[in-house]
Amino acid sequence: MSEVNANGEPRRDFLKKASAVVIGGVVTAIPIAAGVRVIMDPLRHRAAGGQLVRVTTLDSLPKDGSPRKFAILASRVDAWNRFPDAPVGAIYLRRMGENGVEALNVVCPHAGCFVDFRAEKNGFYCPCHNSLFAIDGKIADPKSPAPRGLDSLVAEVKGNEVWVEFQNFRTGTKEKAPVA
């Protein structure tokens, strides 16, 4: 005869039911945990510093120091997709001496508009608020609402290739703070 618990059920039935509840809980918890991880995955990734990107060759920059605009193409990855060679921004490059290069982000630090180089003014013009920036990126108009000059970027010349550590910065602030 089998043993009986306090409710009058055989002990063996209780062990079967308890085992079924535990196994069912584990089997249910695994896909739920996997789903939560997929949903929360973008939150685990923090933006690191700039991304080093090959932009052009040194030969493509004018020797007179006038700036040229270049699109920045880089691989982007979000939670579910990979985008190889997607446009992530733009920069102005200008040659400084024989092997030096200066890089400026095209985004105006006031409101995020793209600036244009105006050769006749020897500077950068923001069409959103009519501000003028000098060729080195500093504010050239004392009435400019821009809180700082154009954001400079780290540029390296490796052999004949120009590499830039590209990143965007917050607009509307005096401090040059990277966008997370």
C-alpha positions in Angstrom: 0.0 0.0 0.0 1.3 3.5 -0.9 1.9 6.2 1.7 -0.8 9.0 1.9 -0.2 12.7 2.7 -2.4 14.9 4.9 -5.0 15.5 2.1 -5.5 11.8 1.6 -3.6 11.8 -1.8 -0.9 9.2 -2.4 2.6 10.7 -1.9 3.6 9.5 -5.4 0.9 11.8 -7.0 2.2 14.7 -5.1 5.8 14.1 -6.3 4.5 13.8 -9.9 2.6 17.1 -9.7 5.5 18.9 -8.0 7.9 17.7 -10.6 5.5 18.8 -13.4 5.3 22.3 -11.9 9.1 22.6 -11.6 9.8 21.3 -15.1 7.0 23.5 -16.6 8.4 26.6 -14.8 11.9 26.0 -16.1 10.6 25.3 -19.7 8.6 28.5 -19.5 11.3 30.7 -17.9 14.0 30.0 -20.6 12.1 31.6 -23.5 10.9 34.4 -21.4 14.5 35.2 -20.2 15.7 35.0 -23.9 12.9 37.4 -24.9 13.7 39.9 -22.2 17.4 39.8 -23.1 16.6 40.6 -26.8 14.4 43.4 -25.8 16.9 44.9 -23.4 20.0 44.4 -25.6 20.1 47.9 -27.1 20.1 49.3 -23.5 23.3 47.3 -22.7 25.3 49.0 -25.4 26.8 52.3 -24.5 28.3 54.6 -27.2 32.0 54.4 -27.0 34.4 57.1 -28.2 34.6 58.0 -31.9 34.8 55.4 -34.6 38.1 55.5 -36.6 37.1 55.7 -40.3 39.1 55.8 -43.5 37.8 58.9 -45.3 40.0 59.7 -48.3 43.6 60.0 -49.5 45.9 62.9 -48.9 46.2 63.5 -52.6 42.5 64.4 -52.8 42.9 67.4 -50.5 43.9 70.7 -52.1 47.4 71.8 -51.1 46.2 75.4 -50.7 44.3 74.5 -47.5 40.8 75.0 -48.7 38.3 72.6 -47.1 36.5 69.7 -48.9 33.4 68.0 -47.6 33.3 64.2 -47.2 30.6 61.8 -46.2 31.4 59.4 -43.4 30.5 55.9 -44.2 30.7 53.3 -41.4 29.1 50.0 -40.4 26.2 50.5 -38.0 24.6 47.8 -35.9 21.4 48.1 -34.0 19.7 45.4 -31.9 18.6 43.3 -34.9 20.2 44.7 -38.1 23.7 45.4 -39.5 24.2 48.2 -42.0 27.5 48.0 -43.8 28.9 51.3 -45.2 25.9 53.4 -44.1 26.2 57.3 -44.0 26.7 58.3 -40.4 27.7 62.0 -40.9 29.9 64.3 -42.8 33.1 66.3 -42.2 35.2 69.0 -43.7 38.9 68.2 -44.2 41.7 70.6 -45.1 45.3 70.1 -45.6 47.7 71.6 -43.1 51.2 71.6 -44.5 52.7 68.7 -46.3 51.2 65.8 -44.2 48.8 67.4 -41.7 45.1 67.4 -41.9 42.4 69.2 -39.9 38.9 67.7 -39.6 35.7 69.6 -38.6 32.2 68.1 -38.1 29.7 69.8 -40.5 27.1 70.1 -37.7 26.6 73.5 -36.3 26.8 73.4 -32.5 23.9 75.8 -32.1 20.9 73.9 -33.5 22.4 71.0 -35.5 22.1 72.4 -39.0 24.8 71.5 -41.6 27.2 74.3 -42.3 28.5 75.1 -45.8 31.9 76.4 -46.8 31.8 79.8 -48.5 35.0 80.5 -50.4 34.1 84.2 -50.8 33.9 84.6 -47.0 36.8 82.1 -46.4 34.7 80.5 -43.7 31.7 78.3 -42.9 28.1 79.6 -43.0 25.2 78.2 -41.1 21.9 78.7 -43.0 19.7 78.3 -39.9 20.9 81.4 -38.0 23.2 83.1 -40.5 26.3 82.6 -38.4 29.8 82.6 -39.8 32.7 80.4 -38.6 36.3 81.0 -39.5 38.1 78.5 -41.7 39.6 77.0 -38.5 36.1 76.5 -37.0 36.1 79.3 -34.5 33.2 81.7 -34.3 33.8 84.6 -36.7 30.6 86.5 -36.0 30.3 88.0 -32.4 26.5 88.0 -32.8 26.4 84.3 -33.4 24.1 82.3 -31.1 26.4 79.3 -31.4 27.7 78.4 -28.0 31.1 77.2 -29.3 33.0 76.9 -32.6 32.7 73.9 -35.0 33.7 70.6 -33.4 37.1 69.5 -34.4 37.8 65.8 -34.8 41.0 63.7 -34.5 42.5 63.1 -37.9 45.5 60.9 -38.7 47.5 60.4 -41.9 48.6 56.8 -42.3 50.8 56.5 -45.4 48.6 58.4 -48.0 45.3 57.6 -46.3 43.3 60.1 -44.1 41.6 58.5 -41.1 39.3 60.4 -38.8 37.9 59.5 -35.4 34.3 60.4 -36.2 31.6 61.3 -33.6 28.8 63.7 -33.1 28.5 66.1 -30.3 25.6 67.6 -28.4 24.2 70.9 -29.8 23.2 73.9 -27.8 25.8 73.5 -25.0 29.0 75.3 -24.4 30.8 72.1 -23.6 31.9 69.7 -26.3 30.1 66.6 -25.1 29.8 63.4 -27.3 26.4 62.2 -28.2 25.8 58.9 -26.3 
